[in-house]
Every structure is written in structure tokens, then in C-alpha cells.
């Protein structure tokens, strides 16, 4: 894989800590900011490559949550129109005609690459895409992709289900996005961040000005190519994915992450049933910043039943009742940070804060495919 031309991916909202940040993501070829290298213990976090319906190539991050199932952002696997103005409630501004999701990509045009390097080979191909059924990019930016094969000898990440998040909760991010040194496409991790803003959800009532079923940090962290990447809890379970943000280097912009737990019934259960596995549950005790260990179980329901139950798009059917063969994860070394983000509570926000979505910019990065 050659060094990517950072022309950004579909799906980044430009969020300021009050006013909208005018610098679009992807204007500078910038990986996860102020982060450390991610070792083989993080191989559950994979690079996602998609050939979009318009022929462009899009690069994002995804996480293996079963030997044949990857979790990512919806904007990494579905068409979305060019621009959007969103309210802080996660709705399109009245009269807006842009920022709407369209058809998903052809599943077989989505490939997954295991390893931390910039030139890892294809390990699996997409078979079916499951989404939240989101109408606009303003919220519900989550998707799962069933793979065409089971990946052996690869870590499988645990998932937080049945529980929300809290302000001040410690999180760890892993992704392939741009870094402050200009490098791209190499996996890194950062573990010094905490949740600063919390969206309203079934688990908590909140008036923080971010979309429902989301949480946020403030300051530099994620960048182009980190879209869809996991946010791990202190127990090393995936609790969110990277969705929206502003200028990579901004010290005041919010970074919005879509929570996973609220979408268990609508998205995850149908996807797990389709691939024939159960999710690995989050551990009840912290495990020193390492990814969650454990093995998934076989699901009893057929994938045909799951297809009728969930929001799923495209792909051929897979054999039901596949055996769980995920390899347990072991703890990595602690990551460091040269410059941690500073908490900043927004003030003076109007209810309808306009958030510019530029689909020529985002937390993914793309290049024009050769004809």
C-alpha cells in the first residue's frame, strides 16, 4: 500500500467548542495524534479499505468483534451526500438536503487488512453490511460487516453491552489515521484520554450539546483514517467508534464517538446471529490497559432469521453455526502522550449549532482509483 494522498473520507463533522472550526480535516496529511505504536496484541483492530460506489478508494479503521465480524462507522461503508448542517441534538437542520446516507458499498468491495503496518495484505473480504438504518450522518454512525471467512489466530475484541458511559471515564483509542508527524496508515494507540461530554441515551439523561448515543473528548486526538476505529474501556472492551471531528490539530474541537451499547438489538444481535457467534462480554474488573481476553460462543439462530430481524444490506449468505475460534488478547504496554487534551466545557451554544459536514473531508482518507 503506497503512502496515501489524504483527501478525506465521507463522514467528518466540523465541530468546534462553540463556533465551528473552519479548518477541514484532511487539509494536512496528518495518524492518531500524540500516540504510541500499537503492537500485535491490538491485531483485532484492522485497516478497512473500501471501493466506494463512485470508484474512489476509502480507508478507515475497524475492529474484529468475532472471527468473521468487524465493527466500524456507517460512513465508512455507505454512500453519503456532500454537506450537512446538524443541530446539537443530532438532527439535520430544517430544510437541509445534504448529509443523507444512500446505498451501502458493494460488500465485496470492502477488504480488511490485519497488522499494524502500512502495507498489510488482504485478510478477508466483506460479505454483508449491517447498519443502524441511519438517515443522516448527524447520528447513529455505526455499522458491522460480516466477513467472507473466519480469521484464525487473530485477537477478538470484547464489547460493552447493556451499560452506558460516564463523564471522566478513561478510554483508549486505536486507529490507522494521520499523525502529527505526517505519517499515515500505521496503527497507533493512545490511552490518556477521558470522556468529557456525554450524549443522552437509554442509560443516562444528559443535556450536553452532542448527539444522542455518543460521547466526546476535546482537543487533538483522532484524525483522517481513524474513522470507525474502536474506543476501549478500562476493561478493554469496545464501547464506541470514531465518528466526527474537526481539524486534526485543533485544541478546542470536539471529537465525537458513537456508543455501541444502544445499538445491541437493532444492529449487533442480527449481525452476530448472521455470522454464528456471540459477542465477548466486557470483563467486570479493569485489566491494566490491555485489550479484553475471552472467546465468543456459537449463536443458535440461523442467519436467515437474522436477516429478517436487522437492518442489513447486500452480500451472499453465510453458513450458520460457525465455531468460535477467536484468540484471547493479552495486555499491551501502557501508551504515553506528549500533549493531552484539556477539558473544555462549551458555553453559549445555540440549540441549532450548525455543523459542517464535508465529504471531501473526514476521519477516513481516500484516493481516486485508477481506471
ABEGO torsion letter per residue (X at the ends): XBBBBBAEBBGBBBBBBGBBBABBBGABBXXBBGBBBBBAAAAABBBBBBBBAAGBBBBBBBBBABAABBBBBAAAABBBBABBBBBAAGBBBBGBABGBBBBBBBAAABBBBBEABABBBBABBBABBBBAGBABAABGBBBBBBBABBBBGBBBBBBBBGBBBBBGBBBBBBBABBBAAGBBGBBBBBAABBBABBBBBAABBBABBBBBGBBBBBEBBBBBGABGBBBBBAAGBBABBBABBBBAABAABBBBBBBAAAAAAAAAAAAAAAAGBBBBBBBABBAGGBBBBEBBBBBABBAAAAAAABBBBEEBBBBBGBBBABBBBBBBBBBBBABBBBBBBBBGBBABBBBBBBAABEABBBBBBBX
